[in-house]
Each structure stands twice: as C-alpha cells, then as structure tokens.
C-alpha cells in the first residue's frame, strides 16, 4: 500500500496521467495518486479491472472482488493501462 511519494515525485501530478484516455474494454490497474484526495476504497490499490465506459471525468471500471464483479467510478489519474498477456 502506498503511504508516501518518493522525494523526487513529491508534490507533482503528472498531467499526462491526469488527462489520459481509455476505451471500453481496456485492461487497467488501480494505482492511487497520493496528491489527489481518495474517492474510492483503499482495498482497490493494485487491483486490475476492465473499463466499461466513461462517465463525466471518471471511468466506470469493473473489478472482481472474491469472484463477484463490482463497478467503481475512478478518475483517470488513479488508473494505468496494462497490456493483456499473450
């Protein structure tokens, strides 16, 4: 669980991460940006999910929690796209 930023990254918000775009069906992982207030449960840190659609400035992400799919609205600054394994 992330508790603090490294000395070089402290206070910085990456604008490219803040304005990144995703398409429906993209695989993403949840990585908490510590400079922005938390708006989702901490237990999602490091979980992977699939983008369902975009709602306003946030993305609707479906994440499995104990084999039960749950949907969360997460801002793009907290998401990172991953490539599916081949």
Secondary structure, DSSP 8 states (H G I E B T S, - for coil): ---S--TTTTT---HHHHT----TT-EEEE---TTS---S-GGGTT-EEEEEEEETTEEEEEEEETTEEEEEEEEGGGEEE-----
